[in-house]
């Protein structure tokens, strides 16, 4: 719930302990606060957010690493050679233990993340392998031959890959290892990686990167994006998503997937840190070259017999195999092995082209040591090598998240706000807008009102000023602090409006900061002032996640190795460093509704400072396994309780019990994950809940517990 700004260590003499005082910003109150934590606070933060558990739940990954190790070591022994294994980035030590059990003559492991290195040490001991694995607690690039390692390794096993493949520095790690730590005839696991890219037309996904025209209810233009925003090339950074969950009707491939780069991890020749490849692509469909889908596959062995692909289901080479070995009723999007540590990526092209079927264009692919970027040019364009990595020049892309940019373009959402404003905002009214980058609030100016915008963040204010100037809006004043508003101006305000959205918000209810801002000036409001949204409601729903719960589920054992010590370490760190509810884009993580949505809390913003403490039960209506609670906020724009005056961050349609939930794609919902799944039965099981809300302190606590009537 809080974002860490600064950590200061203060020694406390009593009991000779060191306390860590962490300065955090409470997004609901906007205040910086000090929290006292024990001296291992940073340690717990790193462990809780490391994501090792997700990798260990990736059964396909684990099995294929183990299979490749057994094959490689057996092959070396068959040739009369010894197998000396180096495991770079050992984590829990799982790959090193696999190497030992595969018959390696010696195993050296290195891990730079000290908490995990210490954990690996205890896990190795618990599995009887402490004496069989030489553990080095430092980066592989800091290893000294003759000091840390007695001999060079002729087998390298490593997992230093991310969604982008090279984002964790794999190129430099492999180059250093080959130069200093490995024999000339070394065998690397994985052996190679192939990277794939596909040019895509998608007006829906493009909403995460560009700004649309904002229309009124009749379809007439209210606001146009300024030219510098329209022509901005945007950020080259990847947008990592679960592409299999993107609706098939939401995108159109303009060409088949292309193999754009291969990385030979085993070759002694140094891996290039910068490459560019140009492809002449013939479009197979009409559309705009909006973006690129990207994924990779790794060949675990030299022969390429053991492969692991991160492709989305519709491009996956093993889709038929996985579909045949999954429940017949399962959607194809959900049959592949699930992983969150290696997803797919979207890259937004800096200047899309409109192409026709059969038309040829140039597709340019680049990578440096840590990242990739892409561009397209017409075929007639005389492309020169060296396409530079593009970056934002309009301030929008570097100010707002992908989710927020998409939200700005969300037609149904904007229509609800515009309808409210059209019905209430009249000529010569005075309106105060609270929120960051509130484009719909600018509509008040087009209706003839004088509008005051609270925009404390410089970049967001700069973006909004561009929109105002280009659209020649009158009567718009930006203020950095509410204290800048004179009391007589506040008394003359007819309406206070917000979406609400604030840059500091992570969870949906962090936007209750709207209420905090209101209380700062509410004593000077006239009695007739109208406030919108009038209220907010927090809903929850017990669900069965197909896979998301794995990021918090204990591993227990992996490929026959005991990892309960790792579970205990993560559980302790999560209890210290993690909130009970975290933000997740639930459209990417399928879940089944086990009951109808339950109202937990209603906050009326004119009475925002009122404390709330409520509790209740949610009867389970579908027998299954409950492993999480989904939470979201509905914003009530007025007092009609009409669906047309409600803006939700939750399900987009009525929830069907026992059915998959269709979630809003342009906001993150809240998620409470249970540490273990609970078998639940309709009419016998229920979820007991409690909510404690203290707005003055910015405290909002949830408690959920699965129980049974028996």
C-alpha positions as CSV (number, residue, x, y, z in Angstrom):
1,X,0.0,0.0,0.0
2,X,2.9,2.3,0.7
3,X,5.8,3.2,-1.7
4,X,9.2,3.3,-0.1
5,X,10.9,6.7,-0.5
6,X,13.8,6.4,1.9
7,X,15.4,4.1,4.5
8,X,17.4,5.4,7.4
9,X,19.1,3.2,9.9
10,X,19.0,4.4,13.5
11,X,20.8,2.6,16.2
12,X,18.7,2.0,19.3
13,X,20.7,1.4,22.5
14,X,17.9,-0.4,24.4
15,X,18.5,-4.2,24.0
16,X,21.4,-3.2,21.7
17,X,19.1,-3.7,18.6
18,X,19.1,-1.7,15.4
19,X,15.8,-0.4,14.2
20,X,15.1,0.6,10.6
21,X,12.9,3.6,10.3
22,X,11.3,3.6,6.9
23,X,9.9,6.8,5.4
24,X,6.8,5.9,3.4
25,X,4.2,7.9,1.6
26,X,0.7,7.1,2.5
27,X,-1.2,7.4,-0.8
28,X,-4.5,7.9,0.9
29,X,-3.4,10.8,3.1
30,X,-0.5,12.1,0.9
31,X,1.7,12.3,4.1
32,X,5.2,11.0,4.5
33,X,5.2,8.8,7.6
34,X,7.9,6.9,9.5
35,X,7.5,3.2,10.2
36,X,9.7,1.4,12.6
37,X,10.9,-2.1,11.4
38,X,13.5,-4.5,12.6
39,X,17.0,-4.4,11.2
40,X,16.2,-7.1,8.6
41,X,13.5,-5.0,6.9
42,X,15.5,-4.6,3.6
43,X,16.2,-8.3,3.6
44,X,12.5,-9.1,3.9
45,X,11.6,-6.7,1.2
46,X,14.0,-8.3,-1.3
47,X,13.0,-11.8,-0.4
48,X,9.3,-11.2,-0.6
49,X,9.6,-9.6,-4.0
50,X,12.3,-11.8,-5.6
51,X,9.8,-14.1,-7.3
52,X,11.8,-17.3,-6.8
53,X,8.6,-19.2,-5.8
54,X,7.0,-18.6,-9.1
55,X,10.0,-20.2,-10.9
56,X,10.0,-23.2,-8.6
57,X,6.3,-23.8,-9.4
58,X,7.2,-23.8,-13.1
59,X,7.1,-27.6,-13.5
60,X,8.0,-27.6,-17.2
61,X,11.1,-25.4,-16.6
62,X,12.3,-27.6,-13.7
63,X,11.7,-30.9,-15.6
64,X,13.6,-29.7,-18.7
65,X,16.5,-28.3,-16.8
66,X,16.8,-31.7,-15.0
67,X,16.4,-33.7,-18.2
68,X,19.2,-31.6,-19.9
69,X,21.5,-32.0,-16.9
70,X,21.1,-35.8,-16.9
71,X,21.6,-36.0,-20.6
72,X,24.7,-33.8,-20.7
73,X,26.4,-35.4,-17.7
74,X,25.7,-38.9,-19.0
75,X,27.0,-37.9,-22.4
76,X,30.3,-36.6,-20.9
77,X,30.7,-39.8,-18.8
78,X,30.1,-41.9,-21.9
79,X,33.0,-40.1,-23.6
80,X,35.2,-40.8,-20.6
81,X,35.2,-37.2,-19.4
82,X,34.4,-35.8,-16.0
83,X,31.5,-33.3,-15.5
84,X,32.4,-30.2,-13.5
85,X,29.3,-28.0,-13.2
86,X,29.1,-24.3,-12.6
87,X,25.6,-23.0,-11.6
88,X,25.4,-19.2,-12.0
89,X,22.6,-17.6,-10.0
90,X,21.8,-20.7,-8.1
91,X,18.9,-19.2,-6.1
92,X,17.6,-22.0,-3.8
93,X,20.3,-24.3,-5.1
94,X,17.8,-26.4,-7.1
95,X,19.9,-26.7,-10.3
96,X,23.0,-27.6,-8.3
97,X,21.2,-30.4,-6.5
98,X,19.9,-31.6,-9.9
99,X,23.5,-31.7,-11.1
100,X,24.7,-33.7,-8.1
101,X,21.9,-36.2,-8.5
102,X,22.7,-36.4,-12.3
103,X,26.2,-37.6,-11.4
104,X,28.3,-34.5,-11.7
105,X,31.9,-35.0,-10.5
106,X,31.9,-31.5,-8.9
107,X,29.4,-28.7,-8.6
108,X,30.1,-25.0,-7.9
109,X,27.3,-22.6,-7.4
110,X,27.3,-18.9,-7.1
111,X,24.6,-16.5,-5.8
112,X,25.1,-12.7,-5.4
113,X,21.8,-12.1,-3.6
114,X,23.0,-12.7,0.0
115,X,19.6,-13.7,1.6
116,X,19.1,-16.3,-1.1
117,X,22.7,-17.5,-0.9
118,X,22.2,-18.1,2.8
119,X,18.9,-19.8,2.1
120,X,20.6,-22.0,-0.5
121,X,23.2,-23.0,2.0
122,X,20.6,-24.2,4.5
123,X,18.6,-26.0,1.8
124,X,21.7,-27.8,0.5
125,X,22.4,-29.0,4.1
126,X,18.8,-30.1,4.6
127,X,19.0,-32.2,1.5
128,X,22.4,-33.7,2.4
129,X,24.3,-31.9,-0.3
130,X,26.2,-29.2,1.6
131,X,29.5,-31.0,1.1
132,X,28.7,-31.8,-2.5
133,X,28.1,-28.3,-3.7
134,X,30.8,-25.5,-3.4
135,X,28.7,-22.4,-2.8
136,X,30.2,-19.0,-3.6
137,X,28.3,-16.0,-2.3
138,X,29.2,-13.4,-4.9
139,X,28.5,-12.5,-8.5
140,X,29.9,-14.8,-11.2
141,X,31.8,-11.8,-12.7
142,X,33.6,-11.4,-9.3
143,X,34.8,-15.0,-9.1
144,X,38.5,-15.4,-9.1
145,X,39.9,-18.6,-10.7
146,X,42.3,-20.3,-8.3
147,X,40.8,-18.6,-5.3
148,X,37.0,-19.2,-5.5
149,X,37.2,-22.0,-8.1
150,X,39.9,-24.7,-8.3
151,X,39.2,-25.5,-12.0
152,X,37.2,-24.3,-14.9
153,X,33.8,-25.8,-15.4
154,X,33.0,-27.9,-18.5
155,X,29.2,-27.7,-17.9
156,X,27.4,-24.4,-17.2
157,X,23.8,-24.4,-16.0
158,X,22.2,-21.1,-15.5
159,X,18.9,-19.3,-15.4
160,X,19.6,-15.6,-15.8
161,X,16.9,-14.9,-18.3
162,X,13.8,-12.6,-18.1
163,X,10.8,-11.8,-20.3
164,X,13.1,-9.8,-22.6
165,X,15.7,-12.7,-22.4
166,X,18.7,-10.4,-21.9
167,X,17.3,-7.8,-19.4
168,X,19.1,-9.3,-16.5
169,X,22.5,-9.0,-18.2
170,X,22.7,-12.5,-19.7
171,X,25.0,-11.4,-22.5
172,X,27.7,-10.0,-20.2
173,X,27.3,-12.9,-17.7
174,X,27.9,-15.5,-20.5
175,X,30.7,-13.6,-22.1
176,X,32.6,-13.2,-18.8
177,X,32.0,-16.9,-17.9
178,X,33.4,-18.1,-21.2
179,X,36.4,-15.8,-20.9
180,X,37.3,-16.7,-17.3
181,X,35.4,-19.6,-15.8
182,X,34.6,-22.2,-18.5
183,X,36.7,-24.7,-20.6
184,X,36.9,-24.4,-24.4
185,X,34.7,-27.5,-24.8
186,X,32.0,-26.4,-22.2
187,X,28.4,-27.4,-22.7
188,X,25.9,-24.8,-21.6
189,X,22.4,-25.4,-20.4
190,X,20.5,-23.8,-22.0
191,X,22.5,-24.1,-25.2
192,X,20.8,-21.5,-27.4
193,X,17.9,-19.1,-27.4
194,X,15.7,-18.1,-30.4
195,X,13.8,-14.8,-30.2
196,X,10.6,-14.2,-32.1
197,X,8.7,-11.1,-33.1
198,X,5.4,-10.6,-34.9
199,X,4.0,-7.3,-36.2
200,X,0.5,-6.7,-35.0
201,X,-2.4,-4.4,-35.7
202,X,-4.5,-3.8,-32.5
203,X,-6.6,-0.7,-31.8
204,X,-7.2,-2.1,-28.3
205,X,-3.6,-2.6,-27.3
206,X,-2.6,0.6,-29.0
207,X,-4.7,2.4,-26.3
208,X,-1.9,1.6,-23.9
209,X,0.5,3.8,-25.9
210,X,-1.4,6.6,-27.6
211,X,-4.0,9.2,-26.9
212,X,-7.4,9.2,-28.6
213,X,-9.8,12.1,-29.4
214,X,-12.2,12.6,-26.5
215,X,-15.8,13.0,-27.9
216,X,-19.1,14.1,-26.3
217,X,-22.2,12.0,-26.1
218,X,-23.1,12.9,-29.7
219,X,-19.7,11.9,-31.0
220,X,-18.5,15.5,-31.6
221,X,-14.9,16.3,-30.6
222,X,-14.4,17.7,-27.2
223,X,-10.6,17.4,-27.0
224,X,-7.9,16.5,-29.6
225,X,-4.5,15.3,-28.6
226,X,-1.8,17.9,-29.4
227,X,0.5,17.1,-32.4
228,X,3.5,16.5,-30.2
229,X,1.6,13.7,-28.4
230,X,0.3,12.2,-31.7
231,X,3.8,12.2,-33.3
232,X,5.7,11.2,-30.1
233,X,7.6,8.0,-30.6
234,X,6.8,6.8,-27.1
235,X,9.0,4.7,-24.8
236,X,10.8,1.7,-26.2
237,X,10.5,-0.2,-22.9
238,X,8.7,-3.5,-23.1
239,X,5.2,-4.0,-21.8
240,X,5.2,-7.5,-20.3
241,X,1.8,-9.2,-20.5
242,X,0.2,-12.6,-20.5
243,X,-0.5,-12.5,-24.3
244,X,-2.5,-15.7,-24.2
245,X,-5.2,-13.8,-22.3
246,X,-5.5,-11.0,-24.8
247,X,-8.8,-11.7,-26.7
248,X,-8.2,-13.1,-30.2
249,X,-10.6,-10.6,-31.7
250,X,-8.5,-7.7,-30.1
251,X,-5.6,-8.0,-32.5
252,X,-4.7,-8.9,-36.1
253,X,-1.4,-10.3,-37.2
254,X,0.1,-8.6,-40.2
255,X,2.7,-11.2,-40.7
256,X,3.7,-14.6,-39.3
257,X,6.2,-14.7,-36.4
258,X,9.8,-14.1,-37.4
259,X,12.9,-15.5,-35.8
260,X,14.8,-12.2,-35.3
261,X,17.8,-13.1,-33.2
262,X,19.6,-16.3,-31.9
263,X,21.8,-16.3,-28.9
264,X,24.4,-19.1,-28.8
265,X,25.2,-19.4,-25.1
266,X,27.6,-22.3,-25.6
267,X,29.8,-20.8,-28.3
268,X,33.2,-19.6,-27.3
269,X,32.9,-16.7,-29.7
270,X,31.8,-13.6,-27.7
271,X,28.1,-12.8,-27.9
272,X,27.5,-9.5,-29.6
273,X,26.3,-6.7,-27.3
274,X,24.6,-4.9,-30.2
275,X,22.9,-6.1,-33.4
276,X,20.4,-4.9,-35.9
277,X,18.5,-7.0,-38.4
278,X,16.2,-5.8,-41.2
279,X,13.4,-7.9,-42.6
280,X,11.3,-7.3,-45.7
281,X,7.8,-8.3,-44.6
282,X,4.8,-8.8,-46.8
283,X,1.6,-8.0,-45.0
284,X,-1.0,-10.8,-44.9
285,X,-3.8,-8.4,-43.8
286,X,-4.9,-4.8,-43.8
287,X,-4.1,-2.8,-40.7
288,X,-1.8,-0.4,-38.9
289,X,1.6,-1.6,-37.7
290,X,0.8,-0.6,-34.1
291,X,3.0,-2.9,-32.1
292,X,5.2,-6.0,-31.9
293,X,4.5,-9.2,-30.0
294,X,7.7,-10.8,-28.7
295,X,8.7,-14.1,-27.0
296,X,11.5,-16.6,-27.0
297,X,12.3,-20.2,-26.8
298,X,15.4,-21.9,-25.3
299,X,17.1,-25.1,-26.5
300,X,18.3,-26.8,-23.4
301,X,20.7,-29.3,-25.0
302,X,23.2,-29.0,-27.9
303,X,21.1,-31.2,-30.2
304,X,18.0,-29.0,-29.6
305,X,15.9,-32.0,-28.6
306,X,14.8,-30.4,-25.3
307,X,13.0,-27.1,-25.9
308,X,11.0,-24.7,-23.8
309,X,8.9,-22.1,-25.5
310,X,7.4,-19.0,-24.0
311,X,5.1,-18.4,-27.0
312,X,1.5,-17.5,-26.5
313,X,-0.9,-20.4,-27.1
314,X,-1.8,-19.5,-30.6
315,X,1.9,-19.6,-31.7
316,X,3.1,-22.3,-29.3
317,X,4.8,-25.3,-31.1
318,X,3.5,-27.7,-28.5
319,X,-0.1,-26.5,-28.3
320,X,-1.6,-29.8,-29.5
321,X,0.4,-31.8,-27.0
322,X,-0.6,-29.7,-24.1
323,X,-4.3,-29.5,-25.2
324,X,-4.4,-33.3,-25.4
325,X,-3.0,-33.6,-21.9
326,X,-5.4,-31.1,-20.3
327,X,-9.1,-31.3,-19.3
328,X,-11.2,-31.4,-22.4
329,X,-13.3,-28.4,-21.2
330,X,-10.3,-26.1,-20.7
331,X,-9.9,-23.0,-22.9
332,X,-6.9,-23.2,-25.2
333,X,-5.6,-20.0,-23.7
334,X,-5.2,-21.8,-20.4
335,X,-3.7,-25.2,-21.4
336,X,0.0,-24.2,-21.6
337,X,2.4,-24.4,-18.7
338,X,1.9,-21.2,-16.7
339,X,4.6,-18.9,-15.7
340,X,4.8,-15.3,-14.5
341,X,8.6,-14.9,-14.4
342,X,8.8,-15.4,-18.2
343,X,5.9,-13.8,-20.0
344,X,5.6,-12.3,-23.4
345,X,6.1,-8.7,-24.3
346,X,4.5,-5.9,-26.3
347,X,6.7,-3.3,-27.9
348,X,5.0,-0.2,-29.4
349,X,6.3,0.9,-32.7
350,X,7.3,4.6,-32.9
351,X,5.5,5.5,-36.2
352,X,2.9,2.9,-37.3
353,X,2.3,2.4,-41.0
354,X,-1.1,1.6,-42.7
355,X,-0.6,-1.4,-44.9
356,X,-2.7,-3.4,-47.3
357,X,-2.6,-7.2,-48.0
358,X,0.5,-8.1,-50.1
359,X,2.2,-4.8,-49.3
360,X,5.8,-5.0,-48.3
361,X,7.4,-3.0,-45.5
362,X,10.8,-3.0,-43.7
363,X,10.8,-4.4,-40.1
364,X,13.9,-3.4,-38.2
365,X,14.9,-5.3,-35.0
366,X,17.6,-4.1,-32.6
367,X,19.1,-5.2,-29.3
368,X,21.9,-3.9,-27.1
369,X,23.3,-5.6,-24.0
370,X,20.1,-5.3,-22.0
371,X,17.1,-4.5,-24.2
372,X,15.3,-4.7,-27.6
373,X,13.5,-2.1,-29.8
374,X,11.8,-2.2,-33.1
375,X,10.8,0.1,-36.0
376,X,9.0,-0.1,-39.4
377,X,9.6,1.7,-42.6
378,X,7.8,1.7,-46.0
379,X,9.5,-0.5,-48.6
380,X,10.5,2.5,-50.6
381,X,12.3,4.1,-47.6
382,X,16.1,4.0,-48.0
383,X,16.7,2.5,-44.5
384,X,20.1,3.2,-43.0
385,X,21.5,1.0,-40.3
386,X,21.6,2.2,-36.8
387,X,18.0,2.9,-35.8
388,X,18.2,4.6,-32.4
389,X,16.3,3.4,-29.4
390,X,13.3,5.8,-29.3
391,X,12.1,7.7,-26.2
392,X,9.2,9.9,-25.1
393,X,9.3,13.5,-26.1
394,X,5.8,14.6,-25.1
395,X,5.9,13.8,-21.3
396,X,2.8,11.6,-21.4
397,X,4.6,8.3,-21.7
398,X,7.1,9.0,-19.0
399,X,4.5,10.4,-16.6
400,X,1.7,7.9,-16.8
401,X,1.7,4.1,-16.7
402,X,0.5,2.0,-19.6
403,X,-2.6,1.2,-17.6
404,X,-3.4,4.8,-17.0
405,X,-2.9,5.8,-20.7
406,X,-5.3,3.0,-21.7
407,X,-7.7,4.2,-19.0
408,X,-7.7,7.7,-20.5
409,X,-8.8,6.2,-23.8
410,X,-11.5,3.9,-22.3
411,X,-14.7,4.9,-24.2
412,X,-17.4,3.5,-21.8
413,X,-15.6,4.9,-18.8
414,X,-15.2,8.4,-20.3
415,X,-18.8,8.3,-21.5
416,X,-20.1,7.9,-17.9
417,X,-18.0,10.9,-16.8
418,X,-19.0,13.1,-19.8
419,X,-22.7,12.3,-19.3
420,X,-22.5,13.4,-15.7
421,X,-20.7,16.7,-16.7
422,X,-23.0,17.4,-19.6
423,X,-26.0,17.2,-17.4
424,X,-24.7,19.4,-14.6
425,X,-22.0,21.8,-15.8
426,X,-23.5,25.1,-17.0
427,X,-22.0,28.3,-18.4
428,X,-20.2,30.5,-15.9
429,X,-20.1,27.7,-13.2
430,X,-16.9,27.2,-11.3
431,X,-15.5,23.7,-11.1
432,X,-12.6,22.4,-9.0
433,X,-10.9,19.3,-10.5
434,X,-8.9,17.0,-8.1
435,X,-6.7,14.4,-9.7
436,X,-3.7,13.9,-11.9
437,X,-4.1,14.1,-15.7
438,X,-7.9,14.3,-15.5
439,X,-8.6,14.9,-19.2
440,X,-12.4,14.4,-18.8
441,X,-12.3,17.3,-16.3
442,X,-11.2,19.6,-19.2
443,X,-14.6,19.0,-20.7
444,X,-16.0,21.4,-18.1
445,X,-14.2,24.2,-19.9
446,X,-15.8,23.3,-23.2
447,X,-19.2,23.6,-21.4
448,X,-18.4,27.1,-20.5
449,X,-17.3,26.7,-16.9
450,X,-14.3,28.2,-15.2
451,X,-12.1,25.3,-14.1
452,X,-9.4,25.1,-11.4
453,X,-7.1,22.0,-11.7
454,X,-5.1,20.7,-8.7
455,X,-2.0,19.4,-10.5
456,X,0.9,19.1,-8.0
457,X,3.1,17.0,-10.2
458,X,5.2,19.0,-12.7
459,X,5.2,16.5,-15.6
460,X,1.5,15.8,-15.3
461,X,0.8,19.5,-15.2
462,X,3.0,20.1,-18.2
463,X,1.1,17.4,-20.2
464,X,-2.3,19.0,-19.3
465,X,-1.1,22.4,-20.2
466,X,-0.2,21.2,-23.7
467,X,-3.8,19.8,-24.1
468,X,-5.3,23.1,-22.9
469,X,-3.2,25.2,-25.2
470,X,-3.7,23.1,-28.4
471,X,-7.5,22.9,-27.8
472,X,-7.6,26.7,-27.1
473,X,-9.5,26.1,-23.9
474,X,-10.5,29.2,-21.9
475,X,-10.9,29.7,-18.1
476,X,-8.5,26.9,-17.1
477,X,-6.2,27.5,-14.1
478,X,-3.7,25.0,-12.8
479,X,-2.7,25.2,-9.1
480,X,0.1,23.2,-7.5
481,X,-1.2,23.4,-3.9
482,X,-4.8,23.7,-2.6
483,X,-3.6,26.4,-0.3
484,X,-3.1,28.6,-3.3
485,X,-6.9,28.8,-3.7
486,X,-8.4,31.9,-1.9
487,X,-11.2,31.2,0.5
488,X,-13.7,33.3,-1.5
489,X,-12.8,31.3,-4.6
490,X,-13.5,28.0,-2.7
491,X,-16.8,29.4,-1.5
492,X,-17.8,30.1,-5.1
493,X,-17.1,26.6,-6.3
494,X,-20.2,24.9,-7.7
495,X,-18.8,21.5,-8.3
496,X,-15.8,19.4,-7.2
497,X,-15.0,16.7,-9.7
498,X,-12.5,13.8,-9.9
499,X,-12.1,10.6,-11.9
500,X,-10.4,9.9,-9.4
501,X,-6.8,9.1,-10.3
502,X,-3.6,10.0,-8.6
503,X,0.0,9.1,-9.7
504,X,0.8,7.8,-6.2
505,X,-2.0,5.3,-6.2
506,X,-1.3,1.6,-6.6
507,X,-4.5,-0.1,-5.2
508,X,-7.9,1.1,-6.4
509,X,-8.8,2.6,-3.0
510,X,-5.5,4.5,-2.8
511,X,-7.5,7.0,-4.9
512,X,-9.5,7.8,-1.8
513,X,-6.9,10.6,-1.6
514,X,-9.7,12.5,-3.2
515,X,-11.5,12.5,0.1
516,X,-8.4,13.6,1.9
517,X,-8.0,16.6,-0.4
518,X,-11.7,17.5,0.0
519,X,-11.4,17.6,3.8
520,X,-8.5,20.1,3.5
521,X,-10.9,22.8,2.1
522,X,-14.4,21.5,2.8
523,X,-15.0,24.0,5.6
524,X,-15.0,26.8,3.0
525,X,-17.4,25.1,0.6
526,X,-20.9,26.5,0.1
527,X,-23.7,24.2,1.3
528,X,-24.9,23.7,-2.3
529,X,-21.6,22.5,-3.7
530,X,-21.9,19.2,-5.6
531,X,-19.2,16.6,-5.2
532,X,-18.5,13.9,-7.7
533,X,-17.9,11.1,-7.2
534,X,-20.4,11.2,-4.4
535,X,-19.3,7.9,-2.9
536,X,-17.1,4.8,-3.4
537,X,-17.9,1.2,-2.8
538,X,-15.4,-1.5,-2.2
539,X,-16.5,-5.0,-3.4
540,X,-14.9,-8.3,-3.0
541,X,-15.5,-11.8,-4.4
542,X,-14.0,-15.2,-3.4
543,X,-12.5,-16.8,-6.5
544,X,-10.5,-19.8,-7.7
545,X,-7.4,-18.5,-9.6
546,X,-6.2,-21.0,-12.2
547,X,-2.6,-20.0,-11.6
548,X,-2.0,-16.6,-9.9
549,X,-2.1,-18.1,-6.4
550,X,1.2,-19.9,-7.2
551,X,3.2,-16.7,-6.6
552,X,2.3,-17.0,-2.9
553,X,1.8,-20.8,-2.5
554,X,4.5,-22.7,-0.6
555,X,6.7,-24.9,-2.9
556,X,7.3,-27.7,-0.3
557,X,9.2,-29.9,-2.8
558,X,10.6,-29.5,-6.3
559,X,11.7,-32.4,-8.4
560,X,12.1,-34.5,-5.2
561,X,14.1,-31.8,-3.3
562,X,12.9,-30.5,0.0
563,X,12.4,-26.7,-0.2
564,X,10.4,-26.2,3.0
565,X,13.2,-24.0,4.4
566,X,12.7,-21.7,1.4
567,X,9.0,-21.6,2.1
568,X,9.6,-20.7,5.7
569,X,11.9,-17.9,4.7
570,X,9.5,-16.4,2.1
571,X,6.6,-16.7,4.5
572,X,8.4,-14.8,7.2
573,X,9.5,-12.1,4.8
574,X,6.0,-11.7,3.3
575,X,4.5,-11.3,6.8
576,X,6.9,-8.4,7.3
577,X,7.1,-6.8,3.9
578,X,3.8,-7.5,2.1
579,X,0.4,-6.0,2.5
580,X,-2.5,-8.4,2.8
581,X,-3.8,-7.1,-0.5
582,X,-1.7,-6.5,-3.6
583,X,-2.5,-4.9,-7.0
584,X,-2.8,-7.2,-10.1
585,X,-4.2,-6.8,-13.6
586,X,-6.7,-9.6,-13.2
587,X,-7.6,-9.7,-16.9
588,X,-4.2,-11.5,-17.3
589,X,-5.0,-14.1,-14.6
590,X,-8.1,-16.1,-15.2
591,X,-10.3,-16.8,-12.2
592,X,-13.7,-18.4,-11.5
593,X,-16.3,-16.7,-9.3
594,X,-17.3,-18.8,-6.3
595,X,-19.9,-16.3,-5.1
596,X,-21.6,-13.1,-6.1
597,X,-19.8,-9.8,-5.4
598,X,-20.1,-8.6,-1.8
599,X,-20.2,-5.0,-0.7
600,X,-17.5,-4.5,2.0
601,X,-17.5,-0.7,2.5
602,X,-19.2,2.4,1.3
603,X,-17.5,5.8,1.7
604,X,-19.4,9.0,1.2
605,X,-16.9,11.7,0.4
606,X,-18.8,14.5,2.1
607,X,-18.4,12.4,5.3
608,X,-15.0,11.1,4.4
609,X,-13.4,11.4,7.9
610,X,-15.9,9.0,9.4
611,X,-14.3,5.7,10.6
612,X,-15.7,2.4,9.5
613,X,-15.5,-1.1,11.0
614,X,-17.7,-3.8,9.5
615,X,-17.7,-7.5,9.1
616,X,-19.8,-10.3,7.6
617,X,-19.9,-13.6,5.8
618,X,-20.0,-14.5,2.1
619,X,-21.6,-17.9,1.4
620,X,-19.8,-20.0,-1.2
621,X,-22.2,-20.8,-4.1
622,X,-19.9,-23.0,-6.2
623,X,-18.0,-26.1,-4.9
624,X,-14.4,-25.8,-5.9
625,X,-11.1,-24.5,-4.4
626,X,-10.9,-21.0,-3.0
627,X,-7.4,-19.6,-3.2
628,X,-8.0,-15.9,-3.3
629,X,-10.2,-12.8,-2.9
630,X,-10.6,-10.3,-5.7
631,X,-11.3,-6.7,-4.7
632,X,-12.3,-3.5,-6.6
633,X,-13.9,-0.1,-6.3
634,X,-17.1,1.3,-7.8
635,X,-17.3,5.1,-8.0
636,X,-20.8,6.5,-7.7
637,X,-20.9,9.8,-9.6
638,X,-24.2,10.9,-8.2
639,X,-26.9,9.8,-5.8
640,X,-29.1,8.0,-8.4
641,X,-27.3,4.6,-7.9
642,X,-27.8,4.1,-11.7
643,X,-25.4,1.8,-13.5
644,X,-24.9,4.6,-16.0
645,X,-23.6,6.9,-13.3
646,X,-21.3,4.2,-11.8
647,X,-17.7,3.8,-12.9
648,X,-16.2,0.4,-11.9
649,X,-12.7,-1.0,-11.7
650,X,-14.0,-4.5,-11.4
651,X,-15.9,-7.0,-13.6
652,X,-17.2,-5.6,-17.0
653,X,-20.4,-7.7,-16.9
654,X,-22.6,-9.6,-14.5
655,X,-20.7,-12.3,-12.7
656,X,-21.8,-15.9,-13.4
657,X,-21.3,-18.3,-10.5
658,X,-18.8,-20.9,-11.5
659,X,-17.9,-18.9,-14.6
660,X,-14.7,-17.0,-15.6
661,X,-14.8,-13.3,-14.7
662,X,-14.2,-10.7,-17.4
663,X,-12.2,-7.9,-15.8
664,X,-11.5,-4.3,-16.8
665,X,-8.2,-4.3,-18.7
666,X,-7.2,-0.7,-17.9
667,X,-6.9,-0.8,-14.2
668,X,-5.4,-3.1,-11.5
669,X,-7.6,-4.8,-9.0
670,X,-6.8,-5.7,-5.5
671,X,-6.0,-9.4,-4.7
672,X,-5.7,-11.2,-1.4
673,X,-4.1,-14.6,-1.9
674,X,-4.4,-17.4,0.7
675,X,-1.2,-19.2,1.5
676,X,-3.0,-22.5,0.7
677,X,-6.0,-23.4,-1.4
678,X,-9.2,-24.3,0.5
679,X,-11.7,-26.9,-0.6
680,X,-15.1,-25.2,-0.5
681,X,-18.6,-26.6,-0.8
682,X,-21.7,-24.7,-1.9
683,X,-24.1,-23.9,1.0
684,X,-21.5,-25.3,3.6
685,X,-18.5,-23.0,3.2
686,X,-18.2,-19.3,3.6
687,X,-15.7,-16.5,3.8
688,X,-15.6,-14.5,6.9
689,X,-14.5,-10.9,6.4
690,X,-13.7,-7.8,8.4
691,X,-12.8,-4.3,7.2
692,X,-11.3,-1.5,9.3
693,X,-11.1,1.9,7.8
694,X,-9.6,5.0,9.5
695,X,-9.4,7.7,6.9
696,X,-7.6,10.3,9.0
697,X,-4.7,7.8,9.5
698,X,-5.0,6.4,5.9
699,X,-5.5,2.9,7.4
700,X,-7.6,0.4,5.4
701,X,-7.2,-3.2,6.7
702,X,-8.9,-6.3,5.3
703,X,-9.1,-9.7,6.9
704,X,-10.5,-12.8,5.1
705,X,-10.8,-16.4,6.4
706,X,-12.4,-19.4,4.8
707,X,-14.6,-21.4,7.1
708,X,-17.2,-24.2,7.0
709,X,-20.6,-24.6,8.7
710,X,-19.6,-28.1,9.9
